[in-house]
Amino acid sequence: MIRAFTDGGARGNPGPAGYGVRIEREDGTLVTELKGALGRATNNVAEYEGLIAALTWLLAEGHRVADIRSDSELLVKQMRGEYKVKNAGLKPLHEHARSLALRFDRLRFQHVRRAENAEADRLANLAMDEAEAAAAAAEPPSRASLRGPSREP
């Protein structure tokens, strides 16, 4: 059994967003860590992007039995079929995640407390930092910086 801890977040919701994934063996041994900056998105979009990244990596590495752990109760309950996906922006992400999930022999979704998801949260925050830096670099210069240096003595 392999475990994937997933997390996603956005600063501002929507705002600079990112996801983090920690994949480990059943004994807690680290297998890999994934993270991704998403630009501007919502928390829920970032949560799904983290899940999709985890499922994609697991399948690419030949894992067909996995335990997915997330501190997003919404994501877990939607993936279990306990909640409907009402948000139009989440529907395609949910459908993509479901199509990946169907390729597993056994896949369990478990809601965990934030404290149990600390490493995935750390990675998601690093990705959000990257998204913030990219957004800041893409912003046009302020009016003050367009005037050039002051000529006052």
C-alpha positions in Angstrom: 0.0 0.0 0.0 1.2 3.5 -0.9 -0.1 6.7 0.7 -0.5 10.1 -1.0 -1.1 13.1 1.2 -2.5 16.0 -1.0 -3.1 19.6 -0.3 -3.9 22.8 -2.2 -4.5 26.4 -1.4 -4.8 29.9 -2.6 -3.9 33.1 -1.0 -6.9 35.4 -1.4 -9.2 32.6 -2.8 -9.0 33.2 -5.6 -5.4 34.2 -5.6 -1.9 32.8 -6.1 -2.4 29.1 -5.8 -0.5 25.9 -5.6 -0.6 22.3 -4.5 1.6 19.9 -2.6 1.8 16.1 -2.5 3.8 13.8 -0.3 3.9 10.1 -1.4 5.1 7.6 1.1 5.2 3.9 1.8 2.9 2.4 4.4 5.7 2.7 7.0 6.0 6.4 6.4 9.1 6.3 4.3 9.2 9.1 1.7 8.9 8.0 -1.9 8.6 11.5 -3.5 7.2 15.0 -3.1 5.4 17.0 -5.8 4.4 20.6 -5.9 3.0 23.0 -8.5 2.3 26.7 -8.8 -1.0 27.3 -10.5 -1.2 31.0 -11.0 -4.5 32.5 -9.9 -7.1 29.9 -8.7 -9.3 29.0 -5.8 -8.5 26.7 -2.9 -10.8 24.0 -4.2 -9.3 24.1 -7.7 -5.8 23.8 -6.0 -7.0 20.8 -3.9 -8.2 19.0 -7.1 -5.0 19.8 -9.0 -3.0 18.2 -6.1 -5.2 15.1 -6.2 -4.8 14.9 -10.0 -1.0 15.3 -9.7 -0.9 12.5 -7.1 -3.1 10.1 -9.1 -1.2 10.8 -12.3 2.2 10.1 -10.6 0.9 6.9 -8.9 -0.4 5.5 -12.2 2.8 6.5 -14.1 4.9 4.6 -11.5 2.7 1.5 -11.7 0.8 1.8 -8.4 -2.7 0.5 -8.6 -3.5 0.3 -4.9 -3.3 3.5 -2.9 -4.6 5.5 0.1 -5.3 9.1 -0.7 -5.4 11.4 2.3 -6.5 15.0 2.3 -7.6 17.7 4.8 -10.2 18.9 2.3 -13.5 17.3 3.4 -15.2 18.6 0.3 -12.7 16.9 -2.0 -12.8 13.6 -0.1 -16.6 13.5 0.0 -17.0 14.5 -3.6 -14.5 11.7 -4.7 -16.4 9.2 -2.5 -19.6 10.2 -4.1 -21.1 11.5 -0.9 -21.4 15.1 -2.1 -22.4 16.3 -5.6 -20.1 18.6 -7.5 -22.2 21.7 -7.9 -19.4 24.2 -8.9 -19.1 24.4 -12.6 -15.4 25.2 -12.4 -14.7 22.0 -10.3 -16.7 19.7 -12.5 -14.1 19.1 -15.2 -11.4 18.6 -12.5 -13.6 16.2 -10.7 -14.3 14.3 -13.9 -10.6 14.1 -14.7 -9.8 12.8 -11.1 -12.6 10.3 -11.4 -11.3 9.0 -14.7 -7.9 8.5 -13.2 -9.3 6.9 -10.1 -11.1 4.3 -12.2 -7.7 3.0 -13.4 -6.8 1.8 -9.9 -7.6 -1.7 -8.5 -8.2 -0.2 -5.1 -8.2 3.5 -4.1 -9.3 4.8 -0.7 -10.0 8.4 0.1 -9.6 9.5 3.7 -10.1 12.9 5.3 -7.4 13.7 7.8 -6.7 16.7 10.1 -4.5 19.5 8.9 -1.8 18.4 11.4 -1.6 15.0 9.7 -1.2 16.7 6.4 1.6 19.1 7.4 4.1 18.0 4.7 1.7 18.3 1.9 0.7 21.7 3.3 4.4 22.8 3.4 4.8 21.9 -0.2 1.6 23.7 -1.2 2.8 26.8 0.6 6.1 26.6 -1.3 4.1 26.4 -4.6 1.9 29.3 -3.5 5.1 31.3 -2.9 6.2 30.5 -6.4 2.8 31.6 -7.8 3.0 34.9 -5.9 6.5 35.5 -7.2 5.4 34.8 -10.7 2.4 37.1 -10.4 4.5 39.9 -8.9 7.0 39.6 -11.8 4.2 39.8 -14.3 2.6 42.9 -12.8 3.2 46.1 -14.8 5.4 48.7 -13.1 3.7 51.2 -10.9 3.2 54.8 -12.0 5.9 55.9 -9.6 8.5 53.7 -11.2 7.6 54.9 -14.7 8.6 58.5 -13.8 12.2 57.5 -13.3 14.6 58.8 -10.7 13.8 62.0 -8.9 15.6 65.1 -10.1 15.2 66.9 -6.9 18.5 67.9 -5.1 
